[in-house]
Amino acid sequence: MNLFKNLLCVMLITVLLLAVAGCVQSEKTVVIEQEEQINENEQNELLVQKENSMSLVNAAIDLMNEKGELAFDDFREKDSQWYHNNSYITVWTTEGIRVVFPPKVSGEGENVSDLKDYNGKPLGRMLIDTALREDGEGWVNYDWPKPGETEPSKKCTFTKRTSIGNQTYLVHSGFYVDDYVYNKNLEDIEDINYFGDATVRNLINPNRVEMDMDMDIDYSIAHFTVKTGATLDSLIMKNPETYYVIEGEGMLYIEDVPFELKKGQLVLVPANAKQYIKNTGDVDLELLSINQPAWEPQNEIILE
């Protein structure tokens, strides 16, 4: 009898373990399927571009393995898979001698091991050291002006080590990050609206971005500066509007009910509510205004 009970217990425990294992396996399967779906359908443009740069470098190395240094002429050919717009293949020696540089062929042969980026970072050494480490490849991030511009942009470059015979080369290709990620400083915002005693800068608004980029958002963020003692005109937004105070003090009136504004304060104004703001402090009142959907003139009604 005891033997039967023991066998029964063993069988029950086995069934439970199998059930748990099945659940864990099912959960793992679901996670893997979800990750595959994200990878196939929802990759962001930045990730896609990083993969493109890596693929271009790897393809260039494959061509070098096939044609040797004769591949260098292919890399210099404009409007080819190797060189178009701001995308190109660069080849260095491990000493930092620039062997292939399509944007400026006259710069080939120069030693650029001491090259620095816009902010003084040792770009040359960073590229060399990254490619010479054990795994032989990696990414380098730095600041560099786009062609024809003087102010820097964030650039991301993939570099990889390879060899032709006894000669070791570093092959790299990069891209400007802000072509794929919206990235702005307040002082860089050119779209500035002045009205009365306030300044408005549209930090981000998918309806007002002059660039070929699908932002995939339906909200906007604006930076308000209200001068000391100033009161903004009453208005109504057809959508909810959120204010977040960065600096200063003031009062936000919603249907004539006062709400204190101070640093770190957040207030949500309901849709279709009358509102106006008054700076009650001794410094400029700075705040963020967040609208969803993104701000458009037809959603705002200025009251007299």
Stockholm file with secondary structure:
# STOCKHOLM 1.0

chainA/1-304         MNLFKNLLCVMLITVLLLAVAGCVQSEKTVVIEQEEQINENEQNELLVQKENSMSLVNAAIDLMNEKGELAFDDFREKDSQWYHNNSYITVWTTEGIRVVFPPKVSGEGENVSDLKDYNGKPLGRMLIDTALREDGEGWVNYDWPKPGETEPSKKCTFTKRTSIGNQTYLVHSGFYVDDYVYNKNLEDIEDINYFGDATVRNLINPNRVEMDMDMDIDYSIAHFTVKTGATLDSLIMKNPETYYVIEGEGMLYIEDVPFELKKGQLVLVPANAKQYIKNTGDVDLELLSINQPAWEPQNEIILE
#=GR chainA/1-304 SS CHHHHHHHHHHHHHHHHHHHHHHHHHHHHHHHHHHHHHHHHCCCHHHHHHHHHHHHHHHHHHHHHHHGGGHHHHHHCTTSSSEETTEECEEEETTCBEEECGGGGGGTTCBCTTCCCTTCCCHHHHHHHHHHSTTCEEEEEEEEECTTCSSEEEEEEEEEEEEETTEEEEEEEEEEGGGTSCCCCGGGCCCEEEETTEEEEEEECTTSCCSSCCCCCCCEEEEEEECTTCBCCCEEESSCEEEEEEESCEEEEETTEEEEECTTCEEEECTTCEEEEEECSSSCEEEEEEESSCCCGGGEEECC
#=GC SS_cons         CHHHHHHHHHHHHHHHHHHHHHHHHHHHHHHHHHHHHHHHHCCCHHHHHHHHHHHHHHHHHHHHHHHGGGHHHHHHCTTSSSEETTEECEEEETTCBEEECGGGGGGTTCBCTTCCCTTCCCHHHHHHHHHHSTTCEEEEEEEEECTTCSSEEEEEEEEEEEEETTEEEEEEEEEEGGGTSCCCCGGGCCCEEEETTEEEEEEECTTSCCSSCCCCCCCEEEEEEECTTCBCCCEEESSCEEEEEEESCEEEEETTEEEEECTTCEEEECTTCEEEEEECSSSCEEEEEEESSCCCGGGEEECC
//
